[in-house]
Amino acid sequence: MKRILVTGAGGAAATNFTRSLRLVKDEQFHLIGVDADKYYLQRAETDERYLIPLCSDPDYLPIINDIVRETGADLLFAQPDAEIECISTNREQIACRVFLASKETVKICQNKYLSFEKWKQAGLPVPDTMMIDNENDLHKAFREFGPKIWIRAVQGSFGKGSLPTDNVEQAKAWLDFQKGWGNYSAAVCLLPESITWQSIWNNGELITAQGRKRLYWEFANRAPSGITGLTGTGVTISDPVLDELAQKAIHAIDPAPHGIFSVDMTYDVRGTPNPTEINIGRFFTTHLFFSVLGLNMPAIFVKLAFGEPLPAMPKKINPLPEGLAWVRGMDIEPVLTSLKDIEKEVLAMESRRNSLRARS
């Protein structure tokens, strides 16, 4: 039985990782959950669970390794970005195996501006972007990218610090409040529509990939930018243009990709998709969606990490049917349905509305 240590185990994404592995019928896993939040830890759906310090704590690695040795963990899977960075940098010190891209690739992918530079050099469509070190940079961004610009932290997940604004004073106040000078970039505003192309690679070989369109952000009305990092409803898609662009975005950073690469793409005003970031070394939060449909990427990840052969995969890219929807929210079980079934409800309501009007 494989023994797998999962960090951030009480979070939604790590929970979907553990739930995906529980779906595997021909193999059982012993899952060891660790989390730096004493409350989140209580939610971990693992066989064992342990509280750990933040990865910025000097005792983080010694405590991780102590738990690895105590529990006999064979593989470490980290979900939070900060822990991925720490474990990637110190991978030689980890007392069990990891399955990650190169240190340099992790570093670039976790910095949105460094990624932008790689994509621009490769000639990929990207929104004009610049770092904001001072007020002169901010005014220049408005002159060149305005009237509305997009401000965001170059490192961090869940749309950290993002703000669309057409007001210089608001942007300045936001950067002051966020202590963002030198850590934030400004870019041309893109459209709300976004795609994630989740993929797994092994020593330069694409193993599998699937596209997913986000229909809306959950709790969007509670964030200044409307970006919360919490997908409300996701839908399976298949688009050769996106498939090609995602692979080019990955290869522009790493010619021999290894591990998990989730490419986020957003459309510009011309309707052209632009890569905006690669979430490296981890799955997007709602990957259980794919697992329930039969594309169990966590199970594939584990097999690759242990060097085991994979079952035959007749279709590597977008093997799932299009138009399937994963509807989710807080404190409710996700619902698997389809866009067709969702639209049936809309048509039924309109039919009822028309019938009532005809009777009045």
BARO-653870 format. One line per 4 residues: for each residue x, y, z of N, C-alpha, C. Coordinates in steps of 0.001 Angstrom, whole numbers. Layout:
BEGIN
X:Y:Z:X:Y:Z:X:Y:Z; ... .
! end
This chain:
BEGIN
848:-1203:0:0:0:0:882:1250:0; 629:2133:-946:1400:3372:-1016:959:4311:105; 1947:4955:717:1685:5887:1806:2048:7292:1321; 1038:8161:1252:1208:9470:614:922:10575:1612 .
1879:11497:1751:1711:12645:2624:1189:13813:1789; 94:14419:2247:-570:15508:1529:-507:16765:2383; 83:17850:1847:131:19105:2604:-1084:19967:2268; -1414:20884:3184:-2629:21686:3009:-3858:20806:3000 .
-3805:19721:3791:-4772:18632:3666:-6201:19026:4001; -6386:20119:4754:-7735:20534:5092:-8363:21471:4081; -7606:21863:3059:-8126:22751:2030:-8950:22006:995; -9730:22758:232:-10627:22143:-746:-9865:21374:-1822 .
-8792:21959:-2327:-8055:21304:-3416:-7422:19992:-2954; -6784:20011:-1775:-6172:18787:-1249:-7238:17750:-919; -8392:18193:-445:-9486:17259:-176:-9937:16583:-1459; -9994:17326:-2551:-10369:16717:-3825:-9292:15773:-4341 .
-8040:16026:-3977:-6955:15091:-4291:-7179:13778:-3540; -7452:13866:-2241:-7657:12640:-1463:-8925:11912:-1910; -9985:12651:-2201:-11216:12016:-2671:-11000:11323:-4016; -10165:11906:-4860:-9869:11277:-6148:-9169:9939:-5952 .
-8213:9897:-5029:-7509:8638:-4779:-8427:7591:-4154; -9413:8042:-3389:-10372:7084:-2810:-11260:6461:-3891; -11329:7104:-5048:-12145:6554:-6145:-11474:5384:-6857; -10169:5226:-6675:-9433:4152:-7353:-9900:2806:-6814 .
-10352:1936:-7715:-10963:676:-7285:-9959:-456:-7094; -8858:-416:-7821:-7940:-1552:-7777:-6723:-1315:-6889; -6746:-239:-6107:-5620:30:-5213:-6085:901:-4051; -5539:646:-2877:-5826:1467:-1712:-4590:2269:-1326 .
-4820:3439:-757:-3731:4315:-355:-3883:4658:1126; -2748:4764:1792:-2753:5275:3162:-2358:6745:3071; -3291:7623:3429:-3090:9055:3244:-2801:9733:4571; -1746:10537:4557:-1283:11240:5747:-1451:12736:5486 .
-2321:13376:6244:-2598:14788:6027:-1862:15677:6999; -1282:16760:6471:-680:17782:7331:-1223:19143:6906; -1355:20037:7880:-1853:21378:7585:-1303:22333:8633; -1023:23575:8208:-489:24576:9123:-1589:25334:9852 .
-2840:25054:9525:-3969:25696:10189:-4661:24663:11075; -4719:24929:12378:-5256:23937:13311:-6736:23668:13098; -7457:24619:12510:-8878:24417:12231:-9072:23663:10918; -8348:24073:9885:-8443:23384:8599:-8051:21921:8741 .
-7079:21653:9608:-6607:20280:9797:-7750:19343:10172; -8734:19846:10909:-9851:19009:11345:-10689:18516:10169; -10583:19201:9023:-11370:18818:7848:-10668:17790:6974; -9425:17496:7253:-8652:16597:6390:-9272:15203:6345 .
-9522:14712:5144:-10128:13389:4957:-9041:12354:4713; -8115:12282:5648:-6957:11399:5514:-6968:10375:6656; -6111:9376:6534:-6066:8314:7544:-5343:8764:8815; -4416:9693:8659:-3725:10308:9793:-3655:11802:9508 .
-3519:12609:10558:-3361:14042:10328:-2500:14651:11424; -1706:15650:11013:-746:16269:11908:-678:17767:11644; -608:18542:12699:-412:19984:12570:1066:20262:12337; 1337:21173:11414:2715:21552:11102:2811:23078:11137 .
4026:23635:11231:4173:25090:11167:4087:25575:9721; 3996:26879:9540:4055:27463:8203:5398:27140:7559; 5430:27112:6241:6674:26745:5564:7754:27826:5705; 7375:29006:6189:8372:30048:6468:9077:29813:7804 .
8575:28885:8594:9154:28567:9901:10410:27702:9706; 11491:27994:10402:12714:27188:10231:12539:25717:10616; 11502:25407:11392:11263:24012:11773:10373:23259:10781; 9937:23946:9723:9008:23312:8780:9586:22023:8195 .
10753:22098:7567:11330:20911:6929:11677:19816:7940; 12305:20145:9078:12564:19085:10060:11292:18385:10531; 10206:19143:10722:8958:18524:11182:8342:17678:10070; 8367:18177:8835:7868:17376:7701:8626:16056:7634 .
9941:16119:7698:10737:14892:7597:10513:13966:8783; 10291:14527:9955:10009:13694:11127:8702:12931:10929; 7690:13603:10353:6411:12941:10081:6568:11896:8978; 7356:12219:7966:7616:11245:6890:8205:9968:7462 .
9205:10109:8314:9874:8929:8875:8951:8173:9840; 8198:8935:10633:7304:8311:11615:6176:7531:10946; 5663:8053:9845:4510:7431:9182:4902:6508:8034; 6170:6552:7633:6606:5727:6507:6099:6237:5167 .
5882:7544:5052:5388:8117:3794:6364:7853:2652; 5821:7454:1515:6642:7166:329:6716:8354:-626; 5664:9189:-610:5530:10273:-1585:4930:11480:-896; 5447:12667:-1226:4885:13910:-705:4211:14658:-1845 .
2946:15012:-1646:2213:15857:-2593:1847:17149:-1881; 2372:18273:-2374:2074:19577:-1788:1067:20298:-2667; 45:20895:-2039:-973:21629:-2793:-802:23152:-2700; -560:23748:-1525:-410:25204:-1464:856:25676:-2181 .
747:26801:-2887:1883:27319:-3661:3118:27553:-2799; 2922:28158:-1620:4076:28472:-773:4825:27202:-377; 4094:26135:-118:4748:24885:259:5408:24224:-947; 4785:24356:-2114:5416:23825:-3325:6761:24505:-3549 .
6792:25834:-3369:8048:26574:-3537:9110:26091:-2559; 8729:25954:-1296:9683:25522:-270:10189:24108:-534; 9276:23215:-858:9654:21816:-1083:10468:21676:-2363; 10106:22452:-3398:10881:22419:-4638:12315:22869:-4392 .
12461:23981:-3683:13796:24531:-3422:14646:23578:-2600; 13997:22874:-1677:14731:22002:-745:14468:20527:-1003; 14162:20180:-2248:13726:18803:-2544:14748:17746:-2163; 16038:18101:-2225:17065:17106:-1869:17026:16756:-381 .
16410:17621:420:16353:17388:1859:15108:16602:2289; 14156:16431:1374:12919:15740:1730:13191:14236:1848; 12672:13631:2887:12996:12232:3206:12168:11212:2419; 11371:11676:1446:10648:10753:570:10620:11360:-829 .
10040:10640:-1771:10042:11116:-3153:9044:12262:-3352; 9357:13100:-4335:8440:14138:-4804:8384:14015:-6330; 7368:14618:-6928:7212:14569:-8389:6917:15981:-8861; 7993:16721:-9158:7891:18137:-9478:8709:18497:-10706 .
8332:19608:-11331:9138:20184:-12398:10466:20666:-11808; 11376:21103:-12661:12675:21577:-12197:12510:22796:-11295; 13513:23058:-10483:13469:24207:-9585:13257:25507:-10358; 13947:25660:-11469:13835:26889:-12256:12432:27046:-12828 .
11851:25955:-13295:10492:26008:-13844:9485:26404:-12770; 9619:25818:-11579:8722:26187:-10478:8873:27670:-10164; 10098:28151:-10123:10361:29562:-9816:9698:30482:-10840; 9831:30165:-12115:9268:31023:-13172:7745:30965:-13152 .
7196:29764:-13050:5738:29621:-13087:5069:30283:-11893; 5758:30347:-10763:5170:30979:-9585:5345:32498:-9579; 5944:33021:-10633:6075:34475:-10775:5420:34875:-12096; 4291:35547:-12010:3508:35855:-13208:4260:36764:-14165 .
5099:37630:-13644:5833:38526:-14550:6951:37783:-15273; 7649:36902:-14570:8678:36101:-15237:8057:35220:-16316; 6867:34684:-16035:6159:33872:-17036:5797:34734:-18237; 5275:35928:-17982:4922:36860:-19058:6125:37120:-19961 .
7291:37340:-19361:8487:37623:-20163:8836:36446:-21067; 8727:35235:-20551:9008:34041:-21358:8036:33939:-22532; 6760:34200:-22274:5751:34083:-23328:5907:35183:-24374; 6239:36373:-23921:6453:37478:-24869:7642:37169:-25774 .
8721:36670:-25183:9907:36298:-25963:9588:35213:-26989; 8645:34336:-26643:8267:33236:-27535:7247:33670:-28585; 6807:34924:-28529:5858:35429:-29514:4418:35001:-29277; 4090:34614:-28060:2716:34208:-27752:1857:35444:-27476 .
551:35363:-27708:-315:36497:-27404:-421:36691:-25894; 9:37843:-25411:-55:38154:-23983:-485:39608:-23817; -1156:39921:-22718:-1514:41321:-22471:-262:42128:-22130; -122:43317:-22703:1010:44175:-22345:1049:44335:-20829 .
2243:44148:-20269:2398:44095:-18811:3685:44791:-18398; 3664:45420:-17231:4887:46012:-16689:4849:45968:-15171; 6014:45938:-14561:6106:45995:-13112:5840:47422:-12639; 5245:47537:-11449:4957:48843:-10867:5854:49036:-9647 .
6955:49740:-9859:7892:49990:-8770:7638:51320:-8067; 7022:52266:-8790:6812:53603:-8223:5653:54283:-8949; 5340:55525:-8543:4207:56234:-9118:4413:56551:-10596; 5652:56799:-10994:5914:57056:-12414:5522:55848:-13259 .
5829:54649:-12765:5439:53426:-13478:3922:53324:-13578; 3240:53670:-12497:1781:53586:-12488:1171:54526:-13522; 1670:55759:-13581:1152:56715:-14566:1458:56239:-15994; 2629:55663:-16180:2996:55133:-17495:2054:54003:-17900 .
1703:53136:-16945:794:52025:-17236:-562:52544:-17696; -1071:53577:-17034:-2353:54144:-17449:-2255:54772:-18836; -1148:55443:-19110:-982:56058:-20438:-939:55007:-21537; -213:53913:-21284:27:52927:-22341:-1033:51839:-22416 .
-1647:51481:-21270:-2589:50358:-21249:-4033:50780:-21019; -4247:52042:-20613:-5571:52489:-20177:-6599:52548:-21292; -7825:53020:-20958:-8146:53734:-19712:-8247:52843:-18467; -8572:51563:-18629:-8652:50660:-17479:-7470:49704:-17508 .
-6846:49508:-16349:-5726:48569:-16259:-6032:47505:-15211; -5251:46444:-15280:-5405:45319:-14348:-4164:45272:-13478; -4360:45383:-12158:-3263:45325:-11198:-3349:44010:-10445; -2213:43356:-10250:-2222:42116:-9463:-832:41818:-8926 .
-803:41045:-7849:463:40576:-7291:1101:39597:-8274; 2404:39668:-8426:3062:38765:-9374:3248:37369:-8783; 3086:37234:-7474:3149:35923:-6843:1941:35743:-5936; 1423:34519:-5906:262:34230:-5074:-889:33704:-5906 .
-1818:33031:-5246:-2943:32403:-5939:-4251:33087:-5572; -5354:32573:-6124:-6701:33081:-5851:-6852:34558:-6199; -6217:34976:-7309:-6352:36360:-7744:-5790:37349:-6744; -4747:36983:-6050:-4202:37789:-4964:-3962:39239:-5387 .
-4607:40144:-4670:-4373:41569:-4871:-4861:42132:-6183; -5652:41379:-6933:-6049:41854:-8261:-7107:42944:-8173; -6999:43911:-9082:-7941:45030:-9098:-7998:45633:-10498; -9180:45637:-11131:-9334:46394:-12374:-9730:47827:-12023 .
-9065:48802:-12577:-9377:50178:-12229:-9047:51138:-13362; -9844:52209:-13457:-9564:53280:-14415:-9245:54571:-13684; -8902:54460:-12396:-8658:55628:-11564:-7259:55558:-10957; -6429:56525:-11283:-5047:56522:-10811:-4976:56588:-9292 .
-5799:57445:-8695:-5755:57596:-7244:-6187:56321:-6533; -7203:55644:-7090:-7631:54367:-6511:-6508:53339:-6612; -5841:53287:-7772:-4737:52336:-7964:-3612:52613:-6984; -3283:53898:-6802:-2212:54260:-5868:-2581:53847:-4448 .
-3817:54139:-4038:-4250:53770:-2690:-4222:52257:-2503; -4597:51528:-3546:-4598:50068:-3470:-3187:49528:-3299; -2244:50068:-4059:-861:49616:-3961:-259:49988:-2611; -629:51157:-2095:-171:51539:-749:-707:50563:293 .
-2003:50281:191:-2654:49396:1158:-2079:47984:1109; -1820:47486:-110:-1329:46122:-288:184:46004:-122; 860:47163:73:2331:47175:63:2831:46511:-1220; 2201:46943:-2310:2434:46276:-3587:3506:46866:-4475 .
4035:48042:-4125:5066:48646:-4972:6261:47693:-5103; 6625:47366:-6329:7732:46448:-6586:7347:44984:-6581; 6108:44694:-6122:5627:43312:-6087:4398:43094:-6960; 3903:44161:-7554:2691:44100:-8372:3014:44503:-9802 .
2203:43999:-10711:2316:44397:-12115:1014:45053:-12553; 1099:45785:-13646:-89:46351:-14277:-135:45822:-15705; -1346:45572:-16196:-1498:44993:-17525:-2771:45507:-18185; -2842:45286:-19479:-4069:45555:-20219:-5171:44656:-19664 .
-6358:45209:-19488:-7478:44412:-18978:-7957:43426:-20038; -8156:42181:-19628:-8715:41156:-20501:-10191:40966:-20174; -10862:40121:-20948:-12278:39849:-20725:-12457:38875:-19558; -13651:38746:-19014:-13865:37849:-17874:-13699:36366:-18212 .
-13917:35979:-19459:-13922:34557:-19813:-12534:33942:-19676; -12452:32828:-18954:-11162:32188:-18738:-11256:30673:-18857; -10138:30078:-19206:-10007:28637:-19434:-8833:28113:-18604; -8966:26909:-18076:-7817:26223:-17475:-7575:24924:-18228 .
-6323:24703:-18585:-5914:23506:-19327:-4978:22726:-18401; -5522:21713:-17739:-4750:20960:-16752:-4057:19779:-17407; -2770:19626:-17129:-2008:18575:-17808:-977:17949:-16877; -593:16714:-17221:475:16009:-16518:1515:15570:-17553 .
2779:15789:-17213:3896:15461:-18103:4888:14563:-17378; 5637:13791:-18165:6672:12939:-17591:7913:13022:-18458; 8924:13717:-17951:10197:13872:-18675:9990:14342:-20113; 9161:15371:-20275:8945:15965:-21587:7808:15377:-22391 .
7234:14268:-21922:6128:13627:-22644:4791:14035:-22020; 3882:14496:-22871:2544:14804:-22391:1806:13495:-22122; 1333:13334:-20897:608:12121:-20530:-884:12297:-20789; -1445:13392:-20286:-2854:13684:-20549:-3134:15143:-20228 .
-4212:15669:-20802:-4617:17054:-20562:-6113:17182:-20813; -6732:18101:-20101:-8159:18355:-20281:-8447:19832:-20069; -9264:20402:-20951:-9664:21791:-20834:-10945:21945:-20038; -11024:23063:-19292:-12221:23371:-18521:-12471:24876:-18584 .
-13709:25220:-18899:-14100:26631:-18931:-14792:26992:-17633; -14448:28150:-17090:-15100:28635:-15872:-16249:29552:-16277; -17448:29268:-15800:-18586:30102:-16152:-18692:31332:-15255; -18291:31186:-13999:-18308:32337:-13092:-17506:31993:-11846 .
-17121:33041:-11110:-16438:32869:-9836:-17453:32843:-8708; -17326:31906:-7794:-18156:31908:-6599:-17770:33107:-5725; -18767:33773:-5155:-18572:34947:-4294:-17891:36104:-5031; -18111:36198:-6347:-17465:37255:-7128:-17840:38648:-6638 .
-19047:38787:-6087:-19491:40102:-5624:-18837:40521:-4312; -17969:39663:-3768:-17309:39982:-2506:-15839:40318:-2691; -15389:40435:-3931:-13995:40771:-4215:-13946:42005:-5105; -13023:42933:-4861:-12955:44154:-5667:-12786:43882:-7161 .
-12057:42843:-7490:-11797:42528:-8896:-12843:41604:-9498; -13686:40983:-8634:-14605:39955:-9112:-13931:38609:-9257; -12631:38536:-8936:-11862:37295:-9022:-11629:36765:-7617; -12138:35582:-7336:-11969:35005:-6004:-11100:33756:-5998 .
-10828:33196:-7181:-10108:31930:-7226:-10983:30737:-6913; -12276:30971:-6699:-13210:29902:-6353:-14179:29694:-7506; -13937:28672:-8310:-14805:28409:-9442:-16201:28029:-8967; -17219:28707:-9524:-18599:28362:-9209:-19044:27165:-10020 .
-19085:27321:-11336:-19412:26210:-12230:-18350:26111:-13320; -17818:24910:-13511:-16850:24640:-14567:-17454:23686:-15579; -17040:23830:-16844:-17597:23021:-17931:-16461:22442:-18764; -16552:21173:-19101:-15547:20546:-19955:-15619:21134:-21360 .
-14451:21398:-21942:-14381:21924:-23311:-13301:21182:-24082; -13333:21347:-25393:-12289:20802:-26254:-12090:21780:-27400; -10930:22410:-27447:-10653:23434:-28446:-9197:23302:-28890; -8951:22907:-30139:-7575:22730:-30614:-6715:23987:-30493 .
-7340:25156:-30618:-6585:26416:-30491:-6030:26553:-29078; -6866:26252:-28093:-6425:26324:-26703:-5394:25239:-26386; -5596:24054:-26957:-4649:22952:-26741:-3251:23343:-27225; -3204:23939:-28403:-1911:24329:-28981:-1267:25454:-28177 .
-2064:26460:-27817:-1522:27592:-27070:-1004:27152:-25702; -1748:26300:-25015:-1324:25839:-23696:14:25111:-23773; 173:24266:-24768:1436:23542:-24908:2588:24480:-25248; 2322:25476:-26079:3363:26462:-26397:3751:27255:-25154 .
2760:27594:-24330:3041:28342:-23098:3915:27530:-22154; 3645:26238:-22071:4447:25365:-21202:5865:25223:-21748; 5971:24958:-23040:7296:24739:-23635:8133:26011:-23686; 7487:27176:-23666:8247:28427:-23629:8994:28578:-22308 .
8501:27913:-21274:9146:27961:-19962:10022:26743:-19723; 9590:25585:-20184:10328:24346:-19927:10248:23439:-21155; 11357:23206:-21845:11327:22339:-23037:11089:20865:-22711; 11268:20485:-21445:11031:19099:-21033:10157:19089:-19778 .
8883:19392:-19916:8000:19511:-18745:7917:18204:-17965; 7764:18351:-16647:7714:17183:-15768:6783:17524:-14603; 5721:16755:-14430:4796:17003:-13342:3514:17667:-13818; 2885:18418:-12929:1573:19024:-13190:1747:20457:-13679 .
1101:20776:-14798:1088:22133:-15341:-364:22487:-15658; -925:23456:-14938:-2287:23914:-15208:-2214:25332:-15775; -2503:25470:-17060:-2363:26747:-17753:-3682:27508:-17710; -3635:28723:-17182:-4802:29605:-17213:-4707:30503:-18435 .
-5805:30605:-19176:-5866:31457:-20366:-7115:32326:-20300; -6971:33589:-20699:-8078:34539:-20670:-8148:35233:-22028; -9363:35524:-22487:-9545:36120:-23814:-9376:37636:-23775; -8770:38181:-24854:-8671:39635:-24984:-9848:40164:-25801 .
-9864:41475:-26049:-11013:42100:-26723:-11161:41628:-28166; -10097:41063:-28718:-10167:40530:-30089:-10662:39093:-30112; -10900:38521:-28940:-11339:37135:-28864:-10202:36142:-28928; -8964:36624:-28700:-7781:35756:-28724:-7433:35321:-27308 .
-7252:34022:-27075:-6858:33580:-25738:-5412:33974:-25433; -5171:34424:-24216:-3834:34799:-23742:-3485:33966:-22518; -2308:33344:-22466:-1899:32695:-21216:-1638:33756:-20159; -2120:33530:-18948:-1930:34498:-17875:-1125:33939:-16710 .
-1156:32635:-16515:-306:32017:-15507:-346:30499:-15656; 664:29851:-15079:682:28386:-14985:736:28024:-13516; -263:27305:-13046:-232:26776:-11681:584:25494:-11723; 1734:25549:-11126:2726:24482:-11258:2711:23549:-10048 .
2827:22253:-10317:3002:21277:-9251:1752:20914:-8493; 609:21516:-8876:-632:21237:-8148:-1807:21207:-9123; -2897:20598:-8675:-4114:20553:-9472:-4998:21748:-9131; -5816:22177:-10110:-6760:23231:-9756:-7791:22664:-8776 .
-8436:23545:-8049:-9246:23121:-6895:-10285:22071:-7251; -10952:22230:-8395:-12092:21369:-8716:-11734:20156:-9570; -10511:19645:-9434:-10103:18531:-10293:-10870:17236:-10010; -11579:17174:-8871:-12425:15999:-8613:-13474:15843:-9716 .
-13855:16947:-10331:-14750:16968:-11487:-14293:15952:-12528; -13034:16041:-12920:-12486:15132:-13931:-12419:13696:-13402; -12036:13557:-12126:-11891:12212:-11555:-13213:11459:-11558; -14291:12151:-11187:-15610:11517:-11171:-16012:11075:-12575 .
-15560:11810:-13584:-15882:11459:-14978:-14970:10379:-15552; -13942:9978:-14784:-13074:8894:-15247:-11662:9303:-15578; -11381:10626:-15609:-10010:11083:-15847:-9413:11447:-14485; -8856:10447:-13810:-8369:10619:-12447:-6895:11024:-12479 .
-6672:12324:-12578:-5306:12817:-12679:-4478:12574:-11422; -5033:12682:-10211:-4233:12322:-9038:-3740:10874:-9069; -4579:9950:-9532:-4148:8550:-9633:-3023:8407:-10663; -3139:9134:-11775:-2080:9122:-12795:-799:9706:-12215 .
-933:10818:-11492:203:11474:-10853:954:10492:-9946; 224:9743:-9135:854:8809:-8199:1584:7704:-8952; 955:7149:-9975:1613:6091:-10752:2915:6599:-11376; 2889:7797:-11932:4095:8361:-12535:5170:8600:-11480 .
4757:9090:-10313:5725:9353:-9248:6442:8078:-8810; 5758:6941:-8898:6349:5658:-8500:6943:4901:-9697; 6926:5538:-10875:7512:4914:-12054:6755:3713:-12555; 5459:3664:-12308:4645:2520:-12719:4011:2753:-14087 .
3779:1682:-14837:3143:1843:-16161:1702:2323:-16025; 1265:3069:-17003:-100:3582:-17020:-974:2736:-17930; -2262:2680:-17660:-3167:1990:-18591:-3209:2731:-19919; -3597:2039:-20954:-3662:2652:-22280:-4624:3838:-22269 .
-4214:4938:-22916:-5053:6133:-23001:-5248:6464:-24478; -6355:6002:-25068:-6585:6202:-26501:-6555:7672:-26916; -6993:8553:-26021:-7012:9981:-26338:-6338:10750:-25206; -5190:11358:-25499:-4432:12048:-24465:-5035:13410:-24112 .
-5474:14133:-25125:-5936:15506:-24923:-7453:15566:-24987; -8054:16136:-23962:-9506:16301:-23857:-10268:14981:-24077; -9978:13971:-23258:-10696:12692:-23415:-12141:12736:-22910; -12498:13772:-22162:-13850:13841:-21605:-14823:14515:-22572 .
-16101:14142:-22549:-17097:14779:-23415:-17217:16267:-23083; -17537:17051:-24098:-17753:18484:-23879:-19110:18748:-23234; -19202:19912:-22582:-20488:20383:-22085:-20944:19813:-20767; -20083:19051:-20081:-20446:18550:-18757:-20099:19616:-17711 .
-20978:19794:-16741:-20829:20900:-15795:-20674:20395:-14366; -19848:21094:-13597:-19599:20810:-12184:-20016:22053:-11403; -21140:21955:-10709:-21721:23096:-10004:-21402:22958:-8521; -20800:23978:-7944:-20343:23844:-6562:-20565:25125:-5778 .
-20447:25012:-4459:-20595:26148:-3568:-20144:25760:-2178; -20309:26656:-1237:-19860:26393:125:-20843:25493:876; -20302:24489:1561:-21079:23598:2430:-22137:22787:1694; -21956:22561:403:-22846:21674:-347:-21994:20745:-1198 .
-22501:19539:-1448:-21794:18613:-2313:-21872:19111:-3753; -20778:19028:-4517:-20840:19432:-5926:-21849:18581:-6692; -22400:19156:-7739:-23384:18467:-8576:-22827:18320:-9984; -22816:17098:-10499:-22393:16843:-11871:-23628:16821:-12756 .
-23637:17685:-13771:-24772:17752:-14687:-24231:18125:-16067; -25071:18724:-16903:-24627:19155:-18233:-25256:20488:-18556; -24642:21215:-19472:-25210:22489:-19905:-26592:22277:-20517; -26764:21155:-21209:-28053:20854:-21832:-29153:20748:-20778 .
-28871:20040:-19677:-29871:19890:-18617:-30131:21217:-17905; -29084:22020:-17744:-29260:23330:-17119:-30174:24209:-17970; -29972:24190:-19286:-30793:25017:-20173:-32239:24531:-20225; -32462:23239:-19998:-33834:22731:-19941:-34639:23447:-18859 .
-33986:23702:-17713:-34663:24390:-16621:-35013:25827:-17017; -34113:26458:-17757:-34363:27828:-18224:-35554:27856:-19178; -35578:26910:-20111:-36673:26844:-21078:-38000:26551:-20385; -37984:25682:-19369:-39208:25355:-18636:-39753:26581:-17906 .
-38850:27378:-17329:-39295:28585:-16644:-39906:29581:-17629; -39254:29747:-18791:-39777:30678:-19791:-41126:30219:-20317; -41292:28915:-20457:-42572:28366:-20908:-43661:28678:-19888; -43327:28526:-18607:-44290:28826:-17557:-44627:30331:-17548 .
-43593:31151:-17715:-43811:32592:-17751:-44765:32982:-18880; -44503:32414:-20074:-45344:32713:-21242:-46780:32223:-21034; -46903:31053:-20367:-48234:30518:-20115:-49030:31419:-19163; -48345:31938:-18135:-49007:32828:-17194:-49433:34140:-17862 .
-48565:34639:-18718:-48895:35876:-19432:-50095:35667:-20358; -50156:34496:-20989:-51263:34222:-21904:-52595:34127:-21175; -52507:33692:-19889:-53736:33561:-19105:-54195:34848:-18448; -53289:35836:-18390:-53643:37063:-17693:-54321:38081:-18602 .
! end
